[in-house]
Amino acid sequence: MLRSAADIEKIAACYAQLGLTRTQARQRLERDGYNELPSAKPKTAQRIALEVIREPMFLLLLAAASIYFVLGDVHEALALTASVFVIIGITFVQERKTERALEALRELSSPRALVLRDGQAERIAGRELVCGDVVLLEEGDRVPADAILLSCNDLMADEALLTGESAPARKRARDADESAAPASHPTAAECEIISPQVFSGTLITQGSGMAEITATGMRTEIGIIGKSLQSLAPEPSPLQLEMRSAVLIFATIGLALCLLVVVLYGLLRGDWLAGLLAGITLAMSNLPEEIPVVLTVFLALGARRIARRGVLTRRANAIETLGATTVLCVDKTGTLTLNRMTVRQLCAGGDVLAVDDDAALPKKFHDLVIFSVLSSEADPFDPMEKAFRELGSRALGAELQQYQDWLLEREYPLSHALLAHSHLWRTRGGYQLATKGAPETIAELCRLDPGARAALAQRIEDMAGAGLRVLGVARSHPIGTAAAWPESQRDFDYEFLGLVGLADPVRSGVPAALRECHTAGIRTVMITGDYPSTARAIAQQAGLTRSAGIMTGAQLEALSDLQLAQRIDDIDIFARVVPHQKLRIVEAFKRAGAVVAMTGDGVNDAPALKAAHIGIAMGKRGTDVAREAASLVLLQDDFAAIVHAVRLGRRIFDNIQKALRYIIAVHVPTVGIMVLSLLCGWPLVLYPLHIVFLEFVIDPACSIVFEAEPGERDSMRRPPRQTGARTLQWQLIASSLIQGLCVLLAVAALYAAAQHFKIDEATARTMTFSVIVLSNIGLIVANRTRHRNALRALAIPNRAFWWISGGALSGLVLTIYLPALSSLFRFAPLNALQFASAAVAALSGLAVYEIGREILFLSHNNDTRRRKIMSQ
């Protein structure tokens, strides 16, 4: 029945007697633990240390230290041993930062539950539920824990994951004298028994209810099954598989070079132990251990950055795919619009009224408004029904009180077969049906003659053309007894009352976001259940101006899959679409070669969300099923957040490529100078301790500097990257090798000059090592941006870069001029001229690369400009 303010106060008073207080909930949470199944445990300090011990770099350091002990060089051995603990410390800091990011994401991605605490309904993470909590359930929700129903309305639950039965089980509320103790889940044979228990992980497929939690976490029925989840590992993403292959290739090359150096050193110099040490040094300098670190840190911290923009990443591969998205299919209501509806027009008996917030409502429109309220829920959640009730309360408050004693006898929900929603009321003298729905459906139910239908269609077109959502409202003629109810909803004797036009304003940030999508080469397609004219008007308001056609759900049904794929490129608006048709739209775009992102919120949207390359669920109004099927969840249901996510996804992918380019380039001079020293008969420049120093520069640069790098200026002005394009493309590898070779040329030239001028070994090593360190910093600068030169890159704000560069320079100065460190590193203090020579050599190597890049960049621009002129 209709709820008055007094009724709502009574309900609120009842709620105050249900559920727990926040203090009670906190105490029970401390006693029972979180409501969650077994999962991968966070990494402890001991676990991180054990992982570091198993790392090849750690084992190589221990091997090198052992050789130094055998050779009697205790200081070098102790220094390498000490560096092991430093590496463990750095690794621990990196791992903890990643774990904190992942923990924050786990907290956000925890299923939400609507729970009564201190007499108020609030949404909390499902993992925070405790026994005794009272939760509110509705269609589309996952049951967050085992519970017993205190009340319910036509509630059914899909318990297939427990019983194997595909048919949903009907539920009832607990009897007053019935125990609240948890019962075992029903067997297949017991499915016919209507029970009051609902079980964690099952799906509410129909109705709504209120339930008291009886078991959480491992004490739930699914918790027993959940123990097996500990043995299941997530499937690696394409990017992870590619990086594993790259690590294997680089490691194989490094091992081959290591063995070659050991053999050459032993044969050419006759010292096999020193040759083994040289081989270990080369292996340390060539290990691609930074690649998996980059992937883990970038994806974890990147997902956290996206979450700060209101988009939760549920699957890591979504970040990889974001930059390749070519088609974005979005719902109109709530995504492009605010989903805050207001009634703007009424049409009854051929007369049209523009609704004014302050003006009185003429008598002619009273029944239209009253029956639009009677056909809606008493406590509406849908914005459209809220708009009906708001208008009725404001304009007809006293008159609505006359219907206060009407009792809701039956509800006819909206269905694909009949786009109408009806409530059957028991009145003082019998029964009456209130119905609202699609105008053409209401016209059919009212059996309007062709002339009336034609006039109605024109009126609907006029209202829809103004961007209004149009619904029809009808009532049945009074029915005397329950025995006179028709068998079908279609068989009632209806009276057409009129049309209601509702406005839902476009979100303020949508036009700018759509322009950005267009510039980024992403095609936006609007999907709605509204009239084509309404959809076109909203599209124009939103700035969806691409001159393509509109297709209705009926037209879509008439096409085969092949025909739809052939026509899909000409359609930017799908109107009068029902949820199950979204899957066909997604599949059609995929057949046409598009990378598809799709938004959705309902249970029926789940297949389309799952089928899309990136499923995007609504966080506020979306169902649990939709969220589980999606890759991303919009925490604020805002379209602009999707564009932010695409921009951040492109930034993350760009920065991963920058880090990989730097990793490959930075290893070339260290490997090259060792091989050249051996082949030319020069003293070895680098020893294990030098490699450890360089790793202290390289590792933070990869995992901190490049991750914090802001997005490229053209990230949203270039087309999406091609589907299946490899991260380690040949252009990237070639660019990296050229960078590394330029630096190697500078390092080798200075070391060769030192040998030519008979500079002592310690000074030559110090100068050469200084070139390598300074060049490392230069390589960071060179790879921070794709299009700007090194000088312009320095102007881009990045505090991490300055901290890492400052630390590297400070460390270099200390190892050169602090006697204890200088002797340990086999260095000699440099005078101003020698240090300046090293700096000039480092700058020269980078200058050669920068000049070459500028020439290629100008040549590419000239070719592009020439092709554009010729095409015109």
PyMOL commands that set and color helices and strands:
alter all, ss='L'
color gray80, all
select helices_A, chain A and resi 5-16+22-32+45-53+56-71+74-109+126-128+160-163+188-192+217-219+221-231+238-269+272-286+290-308+317-322+332-336+363-374+383-403+439-445+450-465+482-484+489-491+510-519+532-542+553-557+561-570+581-591+603-611+624-629+639-680+688-705+730-756+761-783+790-794+799-817+819-824+832-871
alter helices_A, ss='H'
color red, helices_A
select strands_A, chain A and resi 112-117+120-125+134-138+146-158+169-170+197-198+203-215+311-313+327-331+342-348+351-354+407-412+420-426+431-437+469-476+494-503+523-527+549-552+571-575+596-600+614-618+632-634
alter strands_A, ss='S'
color yellow, strands_A
deselect
rebuild
show_as cartoon
